[in-house]
Amino acid sequence: MSDPSRTLKPPSTDDHFQDKARDPFSSGCAWIHDEFVPISEARIPITDMGFTRSDLTYDVVSVWNGCFFRLDDHLSRLQRGCEKLRLVPPISLDEIRDILITTVALSGLHQAYVEAIVTRGVPEPGVRDPRRVSPQFYAYAIPYVWIASEEDQARGVSLALACDTDRIPARSIDPTVKNFHWGDLTRALFEAYDRGASLPVLTDGTGKITEGPGYNVFAVADGRLYTPATGVLEGITRKSVIELALLNDIEVIVGDVTVELLRVADEIFLTSTAGGVMPASTLDGMPIGTRRPGPVTTWLRDGYWQLHNDKRFALPVDYHRAGAGVRRPVAEQPPRSSDRLHEPPQSGR
Ligand SMILES: Cc1ncc(COP(=O)(O)O)c(C=O)c1O
């Protein structure tokens, strides 16, 4: 009888496993304690207050077709977050920028999800005073992450308005500082799954829309765009969409967005670095507009992906610099075609 465990082993011709063996950075690369390490080896100390207290801020920037998108906007937001939390990063913003670029260059990834994190750091035993702790900086690049699958984007995601969970009040946790206080967002995600939807939208508890786990929310009504002004992260994708709309004479109202408005909207879409502009087709099981991605959403989604070629926003990664001044276990591999996980969504327009 043949040994069943043999069939579980990857075939020797499997590119992924061969690539991994050749290049330990091929699944991602992290910067931890002044060293670039393969993502599978990236570890933070368990007593870092970023972990024990969620005392940190972070940012996520994308790399698309080998270029960072709006890197400086993401770095500015990280800096503002640090200031609001009284976190002084251990290195300068220019050094952070350089580390992010090298992390991506080392990974060889041409479509990447790149995270920069500033934590309060590791206290001396018994120290509880955050002023007495030295902040730490960590970063990593992994393959690009999609909040909504390709199929969900094509037909529109199903949304549920969270009934059991409100967004944490902004006076308790400032939502403009990107944070890991995801208790409310995760609880709402479970609520959405329990109700057969794929993603939740949270309110502030008084009937005003806020945001969801990793995305901002837009409604289209009477040809205008509506998005909440407060209680939300000021997303960089949200900013791109607002700029695109204004440039093309679409009115944008950044203000209170009520549950009632969402229920009668012609279109609803979500925005995030992890997936761009994502159309929604149902809200609490009821169709939104025609139940298909609407024309305004589709046009903005196309425009958003086209912006990735705009020299004002696209910073090319120099993949050859990966070898320079950085200890690397093996010689750099050329980028592989398998890095192209997903083309920008195409619309029928
Ligand atoms: C809570 C929250 N809102 C909105 C967003 C969207 O922000 P951006 O477009 O900058 O990715 C994110 C991104 O992760 C987020 O975590």
The ligand as a Gaussian input file, in Angstrom:
#p B3LYP/6-31G(d) Opt

LIG

0 1
 C      -11.280000      51.755000      10.821000
 C      -10.808000      52.091000       9.431000
 N      -11.517000      52.957000       8.700000
 C      -11.144000      53.280000       7.439000
 C      -10.035000      52.714000       6.847000
 C       -9.648000      53.082000       5.416000
 O       -8.486000      53.877000       5.391000
 P       -7.513000      53.879000       4.144000
 O       -8.318000      54.273000       2.967000
 O       -6.472000      54.894000       4.493000
 O       -6.970000      52.502000       4.019000
 C       -9.257000      51.819000       7.586000
 C       -8.055000      51.216000       6.983000
 O       -7.523000      50.241000       7.421000
 C       -9.638000      51.507000       8.908000
 O       -8.938000      50.634000       9.656000

